[in-house]
């Protein structure tokens, strides 16, 4: 088995050079954006889904989102070893097929329970896109270059939280929540066709790993015993709980706490725009300042602002005035754009020879762990911002602690002898 070296900072496989850089980034971004679409397009429709399918509890309606996240997070661990054995393309198209089929079936679902089940299946299919996307990027790049590419991917990816909720609201004006699944079906078909025609196989035949219990466990052992890789994997999972907690409660916070109504999606999109801008800034700054310095500083800043926001919310009886809420929330999520992308790169950097399995472990912990943590925070929603902001502070502190473990207690710079 050939192992990657530092020389593969540039394009790794000669047969992928024919794909323009911009198109490579766009395809990877679309594959990852399918997941944001499947989550965010439903945000303005949770009340309508509950009313149509007889669900009266606001917190129970969150299962439309949580079920997808759990399926998406749990299935990634399966796709990783498969992609290291059979290649990236075969695994990608199996997953996309499942995603498309579940989205189509959800259009006609008769009960809330069946809808939740189909959302789990849709997430299981989408898990392949996450594993393959990150694996393909690691096949071609490493180090700061990989972080820069993933930042551009995240910038495009973050357009979906801007676009999807507003698209969902527009669809609800002229139709019902069932048309939302039709939109996801069409997006999935489009991604399938584009990737089938243009995305080449990036895993070299000599790098394919046998699909035996011994080889799979060896890959997991490599990942779990690498302190940098596993530490950043856990830190990313903890921090993603912040995003899932916010997504799950966004409709309730904007409509119930602040009484904004259906136009709340515009404010949700505003926050996503700042996240996208910060991801773009990261792609430009990471080579200059390094992945560690940027991400560690951003995580520290996020946690401190979250603590300040919590104190302000408590002082106002549970929620700051809306203008102050936005003034504190926006810088928090600006800093968000500098964290997961760099953490992903730091986790994947030493694991190029088991990239598929590593991507699966990272994605499972990040999504399943983050989804569970975010779901727990969402469950404690009580009509105020206090539970969510308490979760933000706790998850930020937990993530920072895990980063310290990964780095042996040394933050804000590369370990001696490394410049990453």
C-alpha positions in Angstrom: 0.0 0.0 0.0 1.4 3.4 -1.0 1.4 6.0 1.6 1.0 9.8 1.0 3.8 12.2 1.7 4.2 15.9 2.1 4.8 16.3 -1.6 1.1 15.7 -2.3 0.2 19.2 -1.1 -0.7 19.9 -4.7 -2.9 17.7 -6.9 -2.2 14.1 -6.1 -3.6 12.1 -8.9 -2.7 13.0 -12.5 -6.0 11.6 -13.9 -7.9 14.3 -11.9 -6.1 17.3 -13.3 -8.5 17.6 -16.2 -11.2 18.7 -13.7 -10.9 22.5 -13.3 -10.3 23.6 -9.7 -13.4 25.7 -9.6 -15.6 22.8 -10.8 -14.0 20.4 -8.3 -14.8 22.8 -5.4 -18.3 23.3 -6.8 -19.1 19.6 -7.0 -17.8 18.9 -3.5 -19.7 21.9 -2.2 -22.9 20.7 -3.8 -22.5 17.2 -2.4 -22.2 18.7 1.1 -24.9 21.3 0.5 -27.4 18.5 0.0 -27.3 17.9 3.7 -27.8 21.6 4.5 -30.7 21.6 2.1 -32.3 18.6 3.7 -32.1 20.3 7.1 -32.7 24.0 6.4 -35.5 23.8 3.9 -37.7 22.3 6.6 -37.0 24.9 9.2 -40.0 27.2 8.3 -42.3 24.2 7.8 -42.1 22.5 11.2 -45.3 24.0 12.4 -47.1 23.1 9.1 -45.8 19.6 9.3 -47.0 19.2 12.8 -50.4 20.6 12.0 -50.9 18.4 8.9 -49.7 15.2 10.7 -51.3 15.7 14.1 -48.2 16.6 16.1 -48.9 19.3 18.8 -45.6 19.5 20.7 -43.2 22.0 19.3 -40.2 20.0 20.7 -41.5 16.8 19.1 -41.6 18.5 15.7 -37.9 19.0 15.9 -37.6 15.2 15.1 -38.0 16.1 11.4 -34.6 17.6 11.7 -33.1 15.4 14.4 -34.1 12.1 12.7 -32.2 13.1 9.5 -29.1 14.2 11.5 -29.0 10.8 13.4 -29.3 8.8 10.2 -26.7 11.0 8.5 -24.3 10.7 11.5 -24.7 7.0 12.2 -24.3 5.7 8.7 -21.0 7.4 7.9 -19.0 4.8 9.8 -20.1 2.2 7.3 -19.3 4.1 4.2 -15.7 4.9 5.2 -14.2 1.4 5.0 -16.3 0.8 1.8 -14.9 3.8 0.1 -11.3 2.8 1.0 -12.0 -0.6 -0.5 -14.2 0.0 -3.6 -13.4 3.6 -4.4 -15.1 6.9 -3.9 -17.5 6.9 -6.9 -19.3 3.6 -6.3 -20.0 4.5 -2.6 -21.1 8.0 -3.6 -23.7 6.9 -6.1 -25.2 4.2 -3.8 -25.7 6.9 -1.1 -27.1 9.4 -3.6 -29.6 6.8 -4.8 -30.8 6.2 -1.3 -31.1 9.9 -0.7 -33.1 10.5 -3.8 -35.5 7.5 -3.2 -36.2 8.6 0.4 -36.8 12.2 -0.6 -39.3 11.0 -3.3 -41.1 8.7 -0.9 -41.4 11.5 1.7 -43.6 13.5 -0.7 -46.4 11.0 -0.2 -45.9 10.1 3.5 -49.2 9.7 5.4 -48.1 9.9 9.0 -45.5 11.7 11.1 -43.9 8.4 12.2 -43.3 7.4 8.6 -41.9 10.8 7.7 -39.4 10.5 10.6 -38.4 7.1 9.4 -37.9 8.3 5.8 -35.8 11.2 7.1 -33.6 8.7 8.9 -33.2 6.8 5.6 -32.5 10.0 3.7 -29.8 10.9 6.2 -28.3 7.4 5.8 -28.0 8.0 2.0 -26.6 11.5 2.5 -23.9 10.1 4.8 -22.1 8.8 1.7 -21.8 12.3 0.3 -20.1 13.6 3.4 -17.6 10.8 3.6 -16.7 10.9 -0.1 -16.5 14.7 -0.2 -13.9 14.9 2.6 -12.1 11.8 1.3 -11.8 13.2 -2.2 -10.4 16.5 -0.9 -7.8 14.6 1.2 -6.9 12.4 -1.8 -5.8 15.6 -3.6 -4.6 18.0 -0.9 -3.2 18.2 2.6 -2.2 20.7 5.3 -3.1 24.4 4.8 -4.0 23.8 1.2 -6.6 21.3 2.3 -8.0 23.8 4.8 -8.1 26.5 2.1 -10.1 24.2 -0.2 -12.5 23.1 2.5 -13.0 26.8 3.4 -14.1 27.5 -0.2 -16.3 24.5 -0.1 -17.9 25.7 3.2 -18.4 29.1 1.7 -20.5 27.7 -1.1 -22.0 25.2 1.3 -23.2 28.1 3.5 -25.2 29.6 0.7 -27.7 26.8 1.3 -28.7 28.0 4.8 -29.2 31.4 3.2 -31.2 30.0 0.3 -33.0 27.0 1.7 -35.2 28.5 4.5 -36.4 31.3 2.2 -37.1 28.8 -0.6 -39.0 26.7 1.9 -41.0 29.8 2.9 -41.7 30.6 -0.7 -42.9 27.1 -1.4 -45.2 27.2 1.5 -46.9 30.3 0.1 -47.9 28.5 -3.0 -48.0 24.9 -1.9 -47.5 22.6 1.2 -44.6 21.1 3.1 -44.7 18.0 0.8 -43.2 20.0 -2.0 -40.1 20.6 0.1 -39.2 16.9 -0.3 -39.7 17.3 -4.1 -37.1 20.0 -4.1 -34.6 17.8 -2.3 -35.4 15.0 -4.8 -34.6 17.3 -7.7 -31.4 18.6 -6.0 -30.3 15.0 -5.4 -30.9 14.0 -9.0 -28.9 17.0 -10.2 -26.0 16.2 -7.9 -26.0 12.5 -9.1 -25.9 13.5 -12.8 -23.1 16.1 -12.4 -20.9 13.9 -10.3 -21.5 10.9 -12.6 -20.4 12.8 -15.6 -17.6 14.9 -14.2 -16.2 13.7 -10.9 -13.4 11.1 -11.4 -12.2 8.4 -9.1 -9.5 9.9 -6.8 -8.4 6.8 -4.9 -5.4 5.0 -6.5 -5.8 1.3 -7.0 -2.7 0.7 -4.9 -4.2 2.6 -2.0 -7.3 0.5 -1.7 -7.6 -1.4 1.5 -8.9 -4.9 1.8 -12.4 -5.1 3.3 -11.6 -7.6 6.1 -12.2 -7.3 9.8 -8.5 -7.2 10.5 -7.9 -4.3 8.0 -10.9 -2.4 9.1 -9.9 -2.6 12.8 -6.4 -1.7 11.9 -7.7 1.5 10.2 -9.8 2.3 13.3 -6.8 1.7 15.5 -4.7 4.1 13.5 -7.3 6.8 13.9 -8.2 6.2 17.6 -4.5 6.1 18.7 -3.5 9.3 16.9 -3.9 12.0 19.5 -4.1 14.9 17.1 -6.6 13.1 14.8 -8.9 11.8 17.5 -8.7 14.8 19.7 -9.8 17.1 16.9 -12.5 14.7 15.9 -14.0 14.8 19.3 -13.6 18.6 19.5 -15.4 19.0 16.2 -18.2 16.8 17.3 -18.7 18.8 20.5 -18.6 22.1 18.7 -21.1 21.0 16.0 -23.6 20.6 18.8 -23.7 24.4 18.8 -24.9 24.5 15.2 -27.5 21.8 15.6 -28.8 23.3 18.8 -29.3 26.6 17.0 -30.9 25.1 13.9 -33.3 23.0 16.0 -34.5 26.0 18.0 -34.3 28.7 15.3 -38.0 28.8 14.4 -39.1 28.8 18.1 -36.6 31.5 19.1 -37.5 33.9 16.2 -41.3 33.3 16.2 -42.0 32.6 19.9 -39.4 34.6 21.8 -39.3 37.6 19.4 -42.6 37.2 17.6 -41.2 37.8 14.1 -43.4 35.4 12.1 -42.6 33.7 8.7 -40.1 36.4 7.8 -37.7 35.0 10.4 -36.0 33.1 7.6 -34.5 36.4 6.5 -32.7 36.8 9.9 -31.7 33.2 9.8 -30.2 33.8 6.4 -28.4 36.9 7.6 -26.5 34.8 10.2 -25.6 32.3 7.5 -24.3 35.0 5.2 -21.8 36.0 7.9 -20.8 32.4 8.4 -20.2 32.1 4.7 -18.1 35.3 4.6 -16.0 34.0 7.5 -15.4 30.7 5.6 -14.1 32.7 2.6 -11.9 34.8 4.9 -10.5 31.6 6.4 -9.5 30.3 2.9 -7.4 33.5 2.5 -6.0 33.7 6.0 -5.2 30.1 6.8 -1.9 30.1 4.8 -0.7 33.3 6.5 -1.7 32.6 10.1 -2.0 28.8 10.2 -4.9 26.5 11.0 -4.1 26.2 14.7 -3.8 29.9 15.4 -7.0 30.8 13.6 -9.2 28.0 14.9 -8.0 28.1 18.5 -8.4 31.9 18.7 -11.9 31.7 17.1 -13.0 29.0 19.5 -11.8 31.0 22.5 -13.6 34.1 21.2 -16.8 32.2 20.5 -16.9 30.8 24.0 -16.3 34.2 25.6 -18.9 35.9 23.5 -21.4 33.1 24.3 -20.8 33.6 28.0 -21.3 37.3 27.6 -24.5 36.7 25.7 -25.8 34.3 28.4 -25.2 36.9 31.1 -27.0 39.6 29.0 -29.9 37.2 28.4 -30.3 36.4 32.1 -30.1 40.1 33.0 -33.1 40.8 30.6 -35.2 38.0 32.1 -34.3 35.3 29.5 -33.7 37.1 26.2 -31.9 40.3 25.2 -33.7 42.8 23.0 -33.8 41.7 19.4 -31.2 44.2 18.2 -28.8 43.1 20.9 -29.5 39.5 20.3 -28.4 39.9 16.7 -25.4 42.1 17.7 -24.1 39.2 19.8 -25.2 36.2 17.7 -23.6 37.4 14.5 -20.0 37.7 15.8 -20.4 34.3 17.4 -21.3 32.7 14.1 -18.7 34.7 12.2 -16.1 33.0 14.4 -17.8 29.6 13.7 -16.6 29.8 10.1 -12.9 29.6 11.3 -13.4 26.5 13.4 -14.9 23.3 11.9 -13.1 23.6 8.6 -9.7 23.9 10.2 -10.5 21.2 12.8 -11.4 18.8 10.0 -8.1 19.5 8.2 -6.1 19.0 11.4 -7.9 15.7 12.1 -7.5 14.4 8.6 -3.9 15.6 7.9 -2.0 12.6 9.4 -4.5 10.0 8.1 -4.2 10.2 4.3 -3.6 6.5 4.0 -6.9 5.7 5.6 -8.8 8.8 4.4 -12.1 7.1 3.8 -12.4 5.5 7.2 -11.0 8.6 8.9 -13.6 10.8 7.1 -16.3 8.4 8.3 -15.1 8.5 11.9 -14.8 12.3 11.8 -18.3 12.6 10.2 -19.9 10.2 12.6 -18.6 11.8 15.7 -19.2 15.3 14.2 -22.7 14.7 13.1 -24.1 12.0 15.4 -22.3 13.5 18.4 -23.1 17.0 17.5 -26.7 16.0 16.6 -27.3 14.3 20.0 -25.7 17.2 21.9 -27.6 19.8 19.9 -30.8 17.7 20.4 -30.3 17.6 24.1 -29.8 21.4 24.2 -33.0 21.8 22.1 -35.0 19.6 24.4 -34.5 22.0 27.2 -35.9 25.0 25.3 -38.2 26.8 27.7 -39.3 29.9 25.9 -36.1 31.8 26.6 -32.5 31.9 25.2 -30.9 30.7 28.5 -30.9 26.9 27.7 -29.4 27.5 24.2 -26.7 29.9 25.3 -25.8 27.7 28.3 -25.3 24.9 25.8 -23.2 27.2 23.6 -20.9 28.0 26.6 -20.6 24.4 27.7 -20.0 23.0 24.3 -17.4 25.7 23.5 -15.6 25.0 26.7 -15.7 21.2 26.1 -14.4 21.6 22.6 -11.5 23.9 23.8 -10.6 21.3 26.4 -10.5 18.5 23.8 -8.3 20.7 21.6 -5.9 21.2 24.5 -5.7 17.4 24.9 -5.1 16.9 21.2 -2.2 19.4 21.3 -0.7 18.2 24.6 -1.7 21.4 26.3 -0.1 23.8 23.7 -2.6 26.1 22.0 -2.4 28.8 19.3 0.5 27.3 17.4 1.9 24.2 15.7 3.8 21.7 17.8 7.6 22.1 17.6 8.9 20.9 14.3 5.5 21.3 12.4 4.1 24.3 10.6 0.4 23.6 10.1 
